[in-house]
Amino acid sequence: LLVQMDGFEKNEGIIVMAATNRADILDPALMRPGRFDRQIYVNIPDVKGREEIFKVHSRNKPLAPDINFKSLARLTSGFTGADIENLLNEAAILAARANRKLINMEDISEAINKVIAGPAKKSRVVTERDKRITAYHESGHAIVAKMLKNCDSVHEVSIIPRGMAAGYTITLPENDDNHYTRQKLLDQIAMLLGGRAAEELVIKDVSAGASNDIQRASKIARKMVTEWGMSAEIGTLYLGSSEEVFIGRDYQTQLNYSDEMAAKIDAEIKRIVDGQYAVALAVLRENRAVMDKMVKLLYEKETIYENEIDALFEPDPPALPPTDECSKEEPAPAADNDTKVEDATPAGNAATAIEDKKSAEKAATAAAGNAASSTEDDKPAGNAATAAAEEEDKED
């Protein structure tokens, strides 16, 4: 190859091109000037690129009017162009099996799940105990992801077996992040351990279903400590990465640090993982009622989506007031000065009546006294009284 590219013969007008996904293992001799001296790095497409790729691969496919390419681009984070092409072909097969002439969003959504988690295995016999463990496990992932602000949004939770998994939880980023902060990585570890935490909290036992979650959480924690300098104990040191075995590489892992440093690294990884497991447990204890409601909904529907998950976290609506006329109560009077005056009015009337009665008695007494004085002083009045007494004696 080197002779053909940079030999003694002139090859004018010929351009040699090559592609690889393992540029790190290429011989430096290939990269010298005059050989493969121009290097172009092509990353996986971002959300805008995926949207355009969807438009290209769907040109010759009958799509329903409800297809939203922007939404599909968000649902397929990390997909390559080949993945998207395969995805649309799979959706077309699903539509043909259902005797539909158009590919709808349901077909594409099922194809996405098939690519991510494998084909659905609804025929698999699942015991009630396994179903309960799976429901709480996946609910644990979803609730921790929902409550920790740096986790991606939860798109779908299902207890339908797919591939080797008994259930799955799909989270989708709002955008294509190029930077992962320390807190985002810690929240990601807590979300991965949320399933195991839910099992311990509710089932009072743990299962082997969290094996992949623990593996992914441990890898993130190890990279935080050894590659990204995110450990306060170890500091900002690069201590090597765990490279994949490749042809020509030694199968034995070679460490470029001491055994003492290796022990510190392991202890720091354990501290990070244990700390985020405690965070997941605390979140689930606080939201136990929501977790029970989510499990109940999963039992009913088997698969729930983002809007249904969000509704579980909304507070229950307040009880409506009674509409029956008999049950209505008179409104309580306002506590102000006017009300106090109105409430005191009957007592005021009674007091006024008593005072009027006393005044009348005093007036009557005064009138009687005046009458007696008039009898003594006024002679005509006395003669009239004597005449009246004589008339009574005569009648007797």
Secondary structure by P-SEA (a helix, b strand, c coil): cccccccccccccbbbbbbbcccccccccccccccccbbbbbccccaaaaaaaaaaaaccccccccccaaaaaaacccccaaaaaaaaaaaaaaaaaaccccccaaaaaaaaaaaacccccccccccaaaaaaaaaaaaaaaaaaaaccccccccccccccccccccbbbbbbccccccccaaaaaaaaaaaaaaaaaaaaccccccccaaaaaaaaaaaaaaacccccccccccccccccccccccccccbbbbcccaaaaaaaaaaaaaaaaaaaaaaaaaaaaaaaaaaaaaaaaaacccccaaaaaaaacccccccccccccccccccccccaaaaaaaaaaaaaaaaaaaaaaaaaaaaaaaaaaaaaaaaccaaaaaaaaaaaaaaaaac
